[in-house]
């Protein structure tokens, strides 16, 4: 069985944000979600399989989520 390993590093350095951007952590993008898809990565018009294709996105769900953020 093939395993896909993913590791994400994040350093929300509060002092840096205050000094360099004059922002506290409320100004830092601290929300993250991982949306895992299956059999959706196809590039048009050739229909070539590619996992980094935008076709993995559920457009309506993404727009709904974006609108809920504001």
C-alpha positions, 0 to 999 in steps of 0.5 A, spaced: 500 500 500 502 506 498 502 512 503 502 519 502 506 522 507 504 530 509 508 534 514 506 542 515 510 546 519 508 553 522 511 558 526 506 563 529 512 568 532 508 573 536 514 577 537 515 577 529 508 579 527 508 585 532 515 588 530 515 587 523 507 587 521 504 591 527 499 585 528 498 581 533 495 573 532 488 576 530 492 578 524 495 572 523 492 566 518 491 561 524 485 557 521 487 551 516 483 546 513 485 540 509 480 537 504 482 530 501 479 529 495 479 522 491 479 521 483 478 529 482 485 531 479 484 532 471 486 538 467 482 540 461 481 540 456 486 534 455 483 530 461 490 529 463 490 526 471 494 531 475 493 531 483 494 539 483 489 541 478 484 546 480 478 540 478 479 537 485 476 543 488 468 543 489 467 550 487 460 551 490 463 549 497 469 553 496 465 559 495 460 558 500 466 557 505 469 563 503 463 567 504 462 565 511 469 567 513 466 575 512 
